[in-house]
Amino acid sequence: VQLVESGGGWVQPGGSLRLSCAASGFTFSRSGMSWYRQPPGKERELVASISSSGGSTNYADSVKGRFTISRDNVRNTVYLQMNSLKPEDTAVYYCKTSRSFWGQGTQVTVSS
């Protein structure tokens, strides 16, 4: 199993980023997927999850209305569109399969 996140970087408050997680080594279309994040000095937390078909999604209260998780089962990729970013969204963002395989993470920094 390989999960490769990309799309992180630095952005000013109010800006947007789109994270991608390219998956291989398993049947992606049969796996629920999630995005987690770990802010500096804090525990890792669930941000959003999506069912294998993409028909069901869930979000942490802190990101509802600002973040959107989606997936492309042809490209074997899961996305996290992040809008109206806040400094408290600064973290390393990880994707995870339903069987608890993790990517290496991508840094997102929101600051002015």
ABEGO torsion letter per residue (X at the ends): XBBBBBGBEBBBBGBBBBBBBBBBGBBAAABBBBBBBBBBGBBBBBABBBBAAGABBBBBAAABGABBBBBBAAAGBBBBBBBGBBAAABBBBBBBBAAGBBBAEBBBBBBX
